[in-house]
């Protein structure tokens, strides 16, 4: 399921990543990752912080110094690279897909009328309680 979600969402995540990475360094700041996850839907702030802390890294990129006409290395701390951004986004997409497929997620008590094929049985029992069904 995870690979399927990753395959289907990779183009969208790549576009969002490029939108928030104007310098083309291959890394985005933490605030941009928050914006990307917000577009996916509701999320748990604590869980997002834990995932971001796990994937934080320091990015190094090359910049042309116009005065000396040489390339300089610049580094930027607390950034998230593309594979990490993909892993975070897929984590929340997978959670959302599970929530959509499982009708009983978050329910502590499942009742008879929650089951779709037994709803007609519940209706018949309410209309004629003295009648034997079987």
Secondary structure per residue as TSV (DSSP state, phi and psi in degrees):
chain	resnum	aa	ss	phi	psi
A	1	X	-	360.0	-38.6
A	2	X	H	-65.9	-41.8
A	3	X	H	-66.5	-36.5
A	4	X	H	-64.7	-45.7
A	5	X	H	-63.8	-40.2
A	6	X	H	-64.3	-42.1
A	7	X	H	-65.6	-42.6
A	8	X	H	-73.5	-29.7
A	9	X	H	-101.8	0.7
A	10	X	H	-63.7	-39.8
A	11	X	H	-65.4	-43.8
A	12	X	H	-64.1	-43.9
A	13	X	H	-64.9	-38.1
A	14	X	H	-63.7	-41.6
A	15	X	H	-64.4	-44.0
A	16	X	H	-63.9	-39.3
A	17	X	H	-63.8	-44.7
A	18	X	H	-66.4	-31.4
A	19	X	H	-64.7	-35.1
A	20	X	T	-95.6	3.4
A	21	X	-	-122.2	76.4
A	22	X	T	-69.7	-27.5
A	23	X	T	-82.2	-12.4
A	24	X	-	72.7	33.5
A	25	X	-	-82.2	-15.2
A	26	X	S	84.3	13.9
A	27	X	E	-146.4	144.9
A	28	X	E	-120.9	154.9
A	29	X	E	-73.3	167.8
A	30	X	H	-63.1	-38.4
A	31	X	H	-62.2	-34.6
A	32	X	H	-68.7	-34.5
A	33	X	H	-66.5	-35.6
A	34	X	H	-61.4	-41.9
A	35	X	H	-65.6	-39.0
A	36	X	H	-64.9	-44.1
A	37	X	H	-68.7	-32.3
A	38	X	H	-61.5	-35.0
A	39	X	H	-70.8	-20.3
A	40	X	H	-74.8	-28.2
A	41	X	-	135.5	-164.9
A	42	X	-	-66.0	144.9
A	43	X	-	-148.5	162.6
A	44	X	-	-92.5	121.6
A	45	X	H	-62.4	-40.1
A	46	X	H	-63.7	-43.3
A	47	X	H	-65.5	-39.6
A	48	X	H	-64.3	-41.4
A	49	X	H	-62.5	-41.2
A	50	X	H	-64.0	-43.1
A	51	X	H	-64.6	-41.3
A	52	X	H	-65.8	-42.2
A	53	X	H	-60.2	-36.2
A	54	X	H	-68.5	-32.6
A	55	X	H	-103.4	2.9
A	56	X	-	-65.4	143.6
A	57	X	E	-152.7	173.8
A	58	X	E	-106.3	127.1
A	59	X	E	-101.3	143.8
A	60	X	E	-122.1	133.3
A	61	X	E	-140.2	163.5
A	62	X	E	-99.8	134.8
A	63	X	E	-129.3	139.5
A	64	X	E	-83.1	121.6
A	65	X	E	-86.5	112.4
A	66	X	T	-72.1	-23.7
A	67	X	T	-74.8	-44.8
A	68	X	T	-96.7	-9.3
A	69	X	T	56.7	40.3
A	70	X	E	-131.6	159.5
A	71	X	E	-86.0	135.7
A	72	X	E	-116.6	147.8
A	73	X	E	-93.1	129.2
A	74	X	E	-120.9	145.7
A	75	X	E	-122.9	150.0
A	76	X	E	-134.1	127.2
A	77	X	E	-90.0	165.6
A	78	X	E	53.6	57.4
A	79	X	E	-123.9	166.3
A	80	X	E	-123.9	124.8
A	81	X	E	-82.4	174.1
A	82	X	H	-63.2	-46.5
A	83	X	H	-60.0	-35.0
A	84	X	H	-70.0	-41.0
A	85	X	H	-62.9	-38.2
A	86	X	H	-64.5	-42.6
A	87	X	H	-64.7	-40.7
A	88	X	H	-66.5	-45.8
A	89	X	H	-64.8	-41.5
A	90	X	H	-65.1	-34.6
A	91	X	H	-59.8	-46.8
A	92	X	H	-74.2	-33.6
A	93	X	H	-66.0	-39.3
A	94	X	H	-65.2	-40.4
A	95	X	H	-62.6	-41.3
A	96	X	H	-67.7	-38.9
A	97	X	H	-66.1	-39.5
A	98	X	H	-65.1	-39.2
A	99	X	H	-64.7	-36.9
A	100	X	H	-74.1	-30.2
A	101	X	H	-87.1	-26.0
A	102	X	-	-99.2	110.1
A	103	X	T	-70.6	-22.8
A	104	X	T	-101.7	14.0
A	105	X	T	-66.7	128.2
A	106	X	T	85.2	0.9
A	107	X	-	-97.8	130.1
A	108	X	S	-86.3	-30.6
A	109	X	-	-127.4	121.5
A	110	X	-	-101.4	124.1
A	111	X	-	-102.4	168.3
A	112	X	G	-63.4	-37.6
A	113	X	G	-75.4	-8.0
A	114	X	G	-75.0	-23.5
A	115	X	S	-84.4	125.9
A	116	X	G	-66.3	-35.3
A	117	X	G	-80.9	-14.0
A	118	X	G	-100.7	3.5
A	119	X	H	-66.1	-36.2
A	120	X	H	-65.7	-34.2
A	121	X	H	-66.4	-40.1
A	122	X	H	-63.7	-41.9
A	123	X	H	-64.3	-41.5
A	124	X	H	-66.5	-35.5
A	125	X	H	-69.7	-30.1
A	126	X	H	-74.0	-36.4
A	127	X	H	-75.2	-44.9
A	128	X	-	-131.9	85.6
A	129	X	T	-72.0	-23.2
A	130	X	T	-84.4	-12.3
A	131	X	S	-79.1	136.4
A	132	X	-	-81.4	133.2
A	133	X	-	-90.6	-25.2
A	134	X	-	-127.5	360.0
